[in-house]
Amino acid sequence: MMERTDRHFRAFLRCLTRGTLLYTEMVHARAVVSGDREKLLGFDPCEHPIALQLGGEDPELLAQAARIAEDWGYDEVNLNVGCPSDRVQSGCFGAALMARPERVAEAVAAMRHAVSVPVTVKHRIGIDDLDRYEDMLRFVDVVSSSDCDRFSVHARKAWLSGLSPKENRNVPPLRYHEVYRLKTERPEQVVEINGGIKTLDEVEDHLQRVDAVMVGRGAYDDPAFLLDADRRCFGLDNPSGDLREALQSYRSYIANHVGGGGRLHDITRHLMGLFAGQPGARRYRRHLGQEAVRPGADLSVLDTAVDFVTI
Ligand SMILES: Cc1cc2nc3c(=O)[nH]c(=O)nc-3n(C[C@H](O)[C@H](O)[C@H](O)COP(=O)(O)O)c2cc1C
């Protein structure tokens, strides 16, 4: 998620869960090929398994970007066919590509040819008037001819004009049953469901019907629900018992960042929602908000903030 799942937040998530696959923010293929790679692609080894999400529509450029991603150590390359923002549409990629399944198939084929890691597609159930179940099925059938490794479906349509990106994440109703139907009718495809999922109970329910679940805002707004994800979803030991323990194991990462000249706020801006609803949470947020932005702010700011929370 843009402005959300940067490397700092992903590294924090790894203190809560090791089994889940993490996604980067979307990066345009052209930026990967021509831009500052350390800034755009750099990640900490603790973040594995990690997928780089690419935006773009030019198969050759996407293939080049995918190759670079694989060389950087990414475990998967995901193509964004779900973002409806104006900026994305003017570049004619993202959700607009749902109307061009053959182009997406060409892009996936080029990427598959370029790398040995999985190549996956994130898409909507439809756009504008192209929003019948049969339209999505056709999209999946065309794209699967290029051996797409997984279809991650945001279970609501997008309106390319008339709704803001934010509205497009909330206003069109969720149509989970169409994603379930896709899995039933195309059992050989790996289908992941996304949209409005916030608890592990919900995750487990969906897993009865599809292969995987993607959680966006739920994981950002209330990462604590992931504390038990490894045990419940992957049969692994959870890395931390509670948020305090998770923050404790995150300390060395934070110390490295701040010690290397980075700002504490780069990290704590992602931690503002922790402890929501607990006594002292407001003082925790206020302290971080005021103190972490100051030059020279270090780990003691976070320690003090956490001390305000009484459990
Ligand atoms: C701030 C923000 C940024 C997002 N950026 C991306 C993105 O870069 N790529 C993408 O595929 N989806 C992006 N999304 C959409 C989410 O991945 C997800 O599909 C959507 O929010 C619905 O799932 P959720 O209800 O679990 O959040 C973004 C969502 C938000 C709130």
The ligand as an SDF file (V2000), in Angstrom:
LIG
                    3D

 31 33  0  0  0  0  0  0  0  0999 V2000
   -3.3250    4.0450    1.5100 C   0  0  0  0  0  0  0  0  0  0  0  0
   -3.5380    2.8800    0.6090 C   0  0  0  0  0  0  0  0  0  0  0  0
   -2.6290    2.6200   -0.3880 C   0  0  0  0  0  0  0  0  0  0  0  0
   -2.8050    1.5130   -1.2450 C   0  0  0  0  0  0  0  0  0  0  0  0
   -1.8580    1.2440   -2.1870 N   0  0  0  0  0  0  0  0  0  0  0  0
   -1.9720    0.1260   -2.9400 C   0  0  0  0  0  0  0  0  0  0  0  0
   -0.9370   -0.2660   -3.8380 C   0  0  0  0  0  0  0  0  0  0  0  0
    0.1130    0.3760   -3.9430 O   0  0  0  0  0  0  0  0  0  0  0  0
   -1.1250   -1.3900   -4.5650 N   0  0  0  0  0  0  0  0  0  0  0  0
   -2.2620   -2.1500   -4.4360 C   0  0  0  0  0  0  0  0  0  0  0  0
   -2.3870   -3.1860   -5.1050 O   0  0  0  0  0  0  0  0  0  0  0  0
   -3.2430   -1.8140   -3.6010 N   0  0  0  0  0  0  0  0  0  0  0  0
   -3.1160   -0.6970   -2.8500 C   0  0  0  0  0  0  0  0  0  0  0  0
   -4.1110   -0.3700   -1.9690 N   0  0  0  0  0  0  0  0  0  0  0  0
   -5.3340   -1.2110   -1.9190 C   0  0  0  0  0  0  0  0  0  0  0  0
   -5.1750   -2.3460   -0.9150 C   0  0  0  0  0  0  0  0  0  0  0  0
   -4.0870   -3.1810   -1.2800 O   0  0  0  0  0  0  0  0  0  0  0  0
   -6.4360   -3.1940   -0.8520 C   0  0  0  0  0  0  0  0  0  0  0  0
   -6.6640   -3.7860   -2.1090 O   0  0  0  0  0  0  0  0  0  0  0  0
   -7.6730   -2.4070   -0.4710 C   0  0  0  0  0  0  0  0  0  0  0  0
   -7.4080   -1.4710    0.5370 O   0  0  0  0  0  0  0  0  0  0  0  0
   -8.7900   -3.3610   -0.0080 C   0  0  0  0  0  0  0  0  0  0  0  0
   -8.3180   -4.2520    0.9750 O   0  0  0  0  0  0  0  0  0  0  0  0
   -8.4140   -3.9450    2.5670 P   0  0  0  0  0  0  0  0  0  0  0  0
   -9.8720   -3.6980    2.8640 O   0  0  0  0  0  0  0  0  0  0  0  0
   -7.8610   -5.1710    3.2180 O   0  0  0  0  0  0  0  0  0  0  0  0
   -7.6000   -2.7170    2.8200 O   0  0  0  0  0  0  0  0  0  0  0  0
   -3.9510    0.7060   -1.1090 C   0  0  0  0  0  0  0  0  0  0  0  0
   -4.8520    0.9660   -0.0750 C   0  0  0  0  0  0  0  0  0  0  0  0
   -4.6610    2.0340    0.7750 C   0  0  0  0  0  0  0  0  0  0  0  0
   -5.6440    2.2920    1.8850 C   0  0  0  0  0  0  0  0  0  0  0  0
  1  2  1  0
  2  3  1  0
  2 30  2  0
  3  4  2  0
  4  5  1  0
  4 28  1  0
  5  6  2  0
  6  7  1  0
  6 13  1  0
  7  8  2  0
  7  9  1  0
  9 10  1  0
 10 11  2  0
 10 12  1  0
 12 13  2  0
 13 14  1  0
 14 15  1  0
 14 28  1  0
 15 16  1  0
 16 17  1  0
 16 18  1  0
 18 19  1  0
 18 20  1  0
 20 21  1  0
 20 22  1  0
 22 23  1  0
 23 24  1  0
 24 25  2  0
 24 26  1  0
 24 27  1  0
 28 29  2  0
 29 30  1  0
 30 31  1  0
M  END
$$$$
